[in-house]
Amino acid sequence: MTSPLALLVALQTLVLGRVSSDERERGDVPGWVLITLMTAGIVAIIWGFAEDRLLAIVTEALESVTPA
């Protein structure tokens, strides 16, 4: 199975490789897309390792709130 990091690097190469120097004047949209995808990948990786603990933390926090 291909790692998420390898997929993100391949996507970056694909996206940035297709942008010519003339098109770069419009802004850094491919950069923001890459940042967004990498952030989603990091969150997915962290969630995979810590899902049980994160759910316990959120559940405990919600249960500790008392109605006003």
Secondary structure, 3 states (H helix, E strand, C coil): CCCHHHHHHHHHHHHHHCCCCCHHHHCCHHHHHHHHHHHHHHHHHHHHHHHHHHHHHHHHHHHHCCCC
